[in-house]
Amino acid sequence: MKPIWIVDDDQSIRFVLEKALVREQFAVRSFSGARDVLAALDDDEPQVLVSDIRMPGGSGIDLLSKVKARLPGLPVIIMTAYSDLDSAVSAFQGGAFEYLPKPFDLTKAVELIRRAVDESLRDEVGETVDKAVPEMLGQAPAMQDVFRAIGRLSQSNVTVLITGESGSGKELVARALHKHSPRGQGPFVAINTAAIPKDLLESELFGHERGAFTGAQTMRRGRFEQADGGTLFLDEIGDMPFDLQTRLLRVLSDGQFYRVGGHQPLKTNVRVIAATHQNLEQRVKDGVFREDLYHRLNVIRLRLPALRERREDIPMLTRFFLQKSARELGVEAKRITDAAVARLQGFDFPGNVRQLENVCHWLTVMAPAQVVEPKDLPPELLATPELRAYVPAALSDAAPAAASALPLPAAPAVAPEAATPGWLADLEREARRRLESGEPDVWDVLTRQFEGRLIHTALDITRGRRIEAAQKLGIGRNTITRKIQELGLED
């Protein structure tokens, strides 16, 4: 990852921010003025730029304008005094990611910078995928059905609901629907409704007026305004708070909304694509999702298959992700043997395509040789006794005898005494005790305890860094954010 650049003529501000960011394992580069930054851009570029407004030799607003001309996608955070509201407005109009009022809370400043880094990295990955693969990968019949549906919808602006497990590629499908639609030249704006706290989500969606709430020191456009003329992707729509569902329904019905704290109705021309891993019909029955909103969203439904339903795509995806990881890390791409690929095809991949990509990234960094053998695969794959032989449907239907003769992937050697680890025996005893005593909701209680302890341990290892914890667990960052909220693990 590229370094974060800090620009401020006040040496103490640079020192404090730099030390705090280094503690969070960010690379940092500091500058005392705008001229030095512009000169440095000839040879290098930052992941995020944090700049003061008032500096000798050029203001932060001028620097923002010049940097944005060269790096339009770079997140720029402008630091400003509380009284300098005009400059803050100018910063937003110039394309600033956010402004940081002085004096600032150091923890909040680091969190804001981390959010800008996350946004920057996501944009970079999106650009890499767009350049490397113009369309999604997949030759399995289930994926071909998805491709055909995208083709049929290419001249339509109809609302689409995408369903599928976490990590199966719902946002990629949404981007493809946008790209091939009449709105393809307009903006594509994505928001994950599960990843944003409830009290901030309304402002994120609809924007807010200055003074609408504490801290709202400038007017801010929401995602509906930002997506005007294009597509708004609402990920994890099933987690949207019930009271906000009413406001969303109104926008979908007549294209009209109010900013938070606003009294003037605004119009927007937006195509909405929603996605969820949840069973919305069941959530309607449970009374946590509006039935009228469900029907408004469920005009056209696209179901994305889980990776275990398209195992024939795993070899192609594996080789693509190994190439992609190598490009990102600036190293030679690893090659993988057929035996190792067969081993991957026998794994169920609960994290789907995202988990496979994480495995390939792990292999690029951790595999000892240039050619990946089955023994080089991550421990969680080698330790899975349920791995099955992958048999293509054509073989299993047409020639069962031949299929039964196919070699099975080599299973890991497990000593008899290690067949049932101690913690599984403890789990069995606890489950038996609860079941025999007639306790209710045994499944939910034990599952929550297991997931909570797993996530807590991963966060402890990564010192609270959620994205890194999610990668280690083989799940998506949206999933870990949702689970932390559901399990009450917030600090």
Summary of the structure (lengths in Angstrom):
residues: 491
radius of gyration: 25.1
end to end distance: 27.4
largest distance: 80.7
contacts: 1468
relative contact order: 0.07
helix: 51%
strand: 12%
